Each structure stands twice: as structure tokens, then as C-alpha cells.
Amino acid sequence: MYKLIIIVVITTALSSCATTHWEHPTKKQTSSYLDLLHCKQDAKQYAVDSGYSQDKTLIKNETDKCMNEKYGWIKEKDYPLRYYLPFPFNLFLAYK
């Protein structure tokens, strides 16, 4: 029973290690850095103007919204650990 609990905890912890990157149908990946910089500046200014300058969730959501709506970027999740985990664990992460 304890082994099952440990496996579930480890699997849950490792599955939350996903990273994200931005994809665009026509732009190169290097263009995302400049667009992301502009969106972060706009999001921070929006947070200051609305009185929530310390709200990191608001800034993140506004940044993501700007990248998607203004510049056409799509946020993709990567699961780099799925290729390096031993057999039973990589099956959990293989299918999104």
C-alpha cells in the first residue's frame, strides 16, 4: 500500500514538471522573445493601471492573452521528463 502511495506522489510531482514554449505558424522561435517582452511590458502596465501591480497571476494571464491575440502565438506544453523516466512512469506522460 505504501509503495502505491509513493508511486502516485512521485508521478504527480514529475508530471507537473512540464515546461512551455510558444509556437507560431509563420514566425521563427527567436521572434517570440521580442513579442514576449512587449507583452510583458503591456501586461505590467495594465496591472498598474488597474491597481493590481503586484498580482503575478493577472500579469501572466494578460501576457498570455497578448501573445495569443496580438501576435498569434500559441502556448505549447513540453514534457521533457517523459523520455527519461523508467518504463512504468513514461507511460503516464506519453499521452497528453
N, C-alpha and C positions, 0 to 999 in steps of 0.2 A: 504494500500500500504506500509506503514512504517513497519507494522508487518511482511510482507513478506520479506522485505529487511533485517530486524533484524534476522529473521529465517535463511535466506540464509547466512548471515555473521557468525552467531553462528555455523551453521552446517559446513561451510567451515573451520572455526577455529578449531573445535573439530575433524574433520576428518584428520587434519594434525597432530594430536597428536599420530600418530602411532609410536610404538617402533619396534625395530628389534632385532632378535636374530639369531644365527647360528645353523643350523641343519646338522647332518652328518648321513649317513646310518649305519655306524658301530661304530663310536666313541661316548663316553659319552659327555654330555654337558660340564663337567669340563675340558675336553681336549681342548675345544675351547679357553680357556683363554691363555694357553701357546702358541698355534698356532697363536692366535691373537697378542700376544706380539711379537713373531718372525716376523710376517708380518708387524707390525707397525715399528719395527726397520729397516726391509728391505726397506719399503716404504720411511721412513725418509732419509735413506742413498741414495736411488735412487733420491730423491728430491734434496739433497745436491749435488750429483754428476752431476745432470743435470742443476744446477744453479737456481733452484726454491725452495729453502729450506723453504720459508715462505708460499708456496702455499698449503693451507689446503685441497683444493679440489683434487689436484694431489695426496697428501698423502692418503686421504680417498679412492680414486679410486684405487690406487696401492695396498692398504691394502686389499680392497675387492677382487681385482683380484688375489692377492696372496692366500687369504683364499680359494677362489674357485678353482684356477688352481693347486696350490701347495699342498694343504691339503684336497681338496674335500668337503669343507663346502659350504652349500647353505644358503643364507641370506633369512630369512622369516620375514614378517611383522606381527606384532600383533596389534590388535585394541582393547585394553582393555576397552575403554570407551563405546563400543557398548553394553555391558551388563548392564551398569549402567545408561544409558540415558533413559529418559521417552519415551513413545511409539512412537511418530512420528519420533524422532531422531534416535532411534536404528534401524529403518528400512533402513535408508540411509547407515548405516555402516555394516549391516548384510550381505550384498552380496558384495564381493570384485570384 
